[in-house]
Amino acid sequence: MTKRILHIDMDAFFASVEMARNPLLKGKPLIVGGNEDDLRSVVASASYEARKFGVHSAMPIVQAKRLCPNGIFMRCSQGIYNEVCHRIQIILETATPVIQMASIDEANLDITGSIHLFGDEEKLARHLKKSIFEQEHISCTIGVASNKMVAKIAANESKPDGYLSIPNGHERLFLAPLAVGKLPGVGPHTQDALESLGVLTIKQLAEVPEQILKSKFGEQGILSLQYAALGVGSDEITRRGAPKSISRETTFLEDIADWLAIEPVIFRLSEHCAHTLRSEGLETKRITLKVRYSDFSTKSFSKTVDDPTALDVDIIAVLKELFFKAKVRRARVRLVGVNLSKLSYNQHQLRLFNREKTEKWERLYEAVDIMRGKMGFDAVHVGKTLEGRVKKDRSDS
Ligand SMILES: [Mg+2]
């Protein structure tokens, strides 16, 4: 059965929360972001008044200052946003228990089974918008469609304070006239590359011969582009409430001394963890490698990173550092585990540097996650990972 997925996104969330807390800020160009002295700092949220000056999120604060010199600049009040986020989740639960946060200010709801309780889809959406506005004094936008991606784009197209529903079967039609940059994973770099091929709209992207895309983006790069252009996306909404940590471990059939055989197993575990992380709209700041040696002594090696991440490449890079510590003990290994903690909702705090590289990986994982949603986790293997010699696989996220 085709589902109905509701995507809800708070309008200029951080800026709106600040305005709700201090009404004197209302109607002003308000820019919320990181430390102004840090050159890597970016805008986390800009009020619609600030956007008129060309300011948008993920823009360097320095640039925002140039565009909007009379704007009001504020640092993020992290704890407050989390509290508002939790209160909004409680409101969302009045519509359905099948909720998945996609970031601190976005959520996907499977409303298939609860539409009838409200009369129709639009009444359900209006109920959420009204409840949030009455309680938190902030507005939001809702998109409804057969999958998460199309619902999100529908919401993006009707911001702020909007509502848009795409009937099942109309996904491709709805997307066709939009610019390719509206698709998830198509950032400025990919958009430039597509434009150089003469591909400006999603319709053109859907029609461009596979061979041409392949030459530009590689075998795996085209997957997500093709899926997305056709309006195909995941409708999987699995759980509610954010886990405190995500972990996965494996016991070997026999104790192993060769780290060349152990490492790929750990990469595989980290892929599982990262996949769960992304599907929960979370990022991690702390990566832990757990090793149990043949004498049953267990050691944990951890590293906290500066920039939270949800990308396998970043997590694997840290694990590679931790291997050195784990190898110091020249003992056979009985069990290995990966744990991701210090989790937070994806804050859209995009890094300034390496944006091109990050974009490429995000696009790849977007495709990988969609395929896994459709065909199961093992449908896709990224990088060199190894199955086998494994007795049990346990997840206790
Ligand atoms: Mg938002």
Boltz pocket constraint, residues with backbone or C-beta under 6 A from the ligand:
constraints:
  - pocket:
      binder: B
      contacts: [[A, 9], [A, 10], [A, 11], [A, 12], [A, 13], [A, 105], [A, 106]]
      max_distance: 6.0
